[in-house]
Amino acid sequence: LVRVDLAGFNPGTGTLSLQVKPSATFTYVGAPVDNFGGFQSGEFYVVNPPAPSITSLVRYNPATVITTNASSVTYLATFSTAVDASTVNKGDFSVTSLGPVVGIVSVVPLTGHPEQFLVTVPIISGQGDIALSLNSNATIVSLENQSYVSTTLFAGEVYSIDRIRPTLQEVTRSNPSSTQLG
């Protein structure tokens, strides 16, 4: 049994096979094997790791709240395969908003998960809906050196932002009424 593991070694693309030199010697349970069944060459396998694709772009913090007055929101971007963290940057994402959004503050890998990244968007003030998207021209590359390829923008979940502080418009006294005052 021969196992070849190409994970994380940037294998590129091509073919892989096992070939045995005629001069090779083998042993089985300490005894030499003279004739290895005539084996000299094995099957060929095509090595072509898949390109990374985005599988989800979901609300992370706050996770379950759709409407928030938080000063920032964080999304979790998940890819189909592990990607090189140095190739994932804020220019790969864009924010669609109906309201004042500053931009993308940070993109950081989720510890222990090379296929997941946290993307934080700051909110200055105002109200409206925002959504984070992964751009179709993102420069992301997998650990196997395969480039992200997409022809469409991948839109994430929506947050409704309400950072307008309530103001007191009027105070109406209901009891005692003005007729009961002295």
QUIDA-V969239 format. One record per helix or strand of 3 or more residues. SS is the DSSP state (H for helix, E for strand). FROM is the first residue (numbers start at 0). LEN is the number of residues. Records with the same first field share a line. If there is no record, write none. Layout:
SS->FROM-LEN, FROM-LEN
This chain:
E->12-4, 25-3, 30-3, 44-4, 53-8, 71-8, 92-5, 100-10, 112-11, 126-8, 153-9
H->84-3, 89-3, 177-3
